[in-house]
Amino acid sequence: MTSTSPSGSAPCGPGSGLLFHGPDVLPPTRAELDILTAALRGHMELLAPEVEQATGRLDEESIPRFCALACVGEARRKLSLEPRPGLNRAASHARRLARVLNALCDHYQDLTGGKP
């Protein structure tokens, strides 16, 4: 279900990118951001090896295999980084982790059809 923003000018809701934007929405606290970041990291740590293992079914020269393994490498690189001090930098770090996790999920879906 999609609605419009409080100003009525932009759609809000799933997929709009505006679900949590608006004049009444406060940024997360550092504690909330730390919990979110830990959850993202945990999911990435579990999913990266699964994606890597799923590539074993593909030909070594296949483009999907190469792309999935590049994503696994990027996930591992992001997991090795820590955010710089400051709430904004921590939020940016969490967004970067979320993007890589989303890509890992896409590769897992493509490689396995969503089946474990």
Residue, then its C-alpha position, 0 to 999 in steps of 0.5 A: m500500500t502506497s500513500t503520499s508524503p505529508s506534503g502530498s508531493a511524494p509517494c510513501g510506503p514500501g519501495s518508495g524509499l520514503l517510508f521513514h522520512g518526514p517532519d515527525v520522524l527522529p533519527p535513530t539513537r546510537a544504541e538503535l543504530d548499533i543494534l541495527t548494524a549488529a543485525l546487518r553484520g550477523h546476517m552478512e556473516l551467515l549469508a556470505p558463505e552460503v552464497e559462496q557455496a552456492t556458486g560451486r554449482l556454476d561453471e568456473e567461467s560463468i558471469p553469475r558466479f563471478c558476480a556473486l563471488a565479487c559480492v561475497g568479497e565486498a561483503r567480507r571487506k565491508l565486515s572488516l571495516e568499522p564506522r568512523p566516530g559520529l552518528n551520521r558516519a555510523a548511519s552511513h556505514a549501516r546503509r552500506l552494509a544494508r546495500v551489500l546484504n541486499a545484493l547478497c540476498d539477490h545472489y542467493q535468490d538467483l543461485t538457489g531459487g530461495k531454497p536452502 
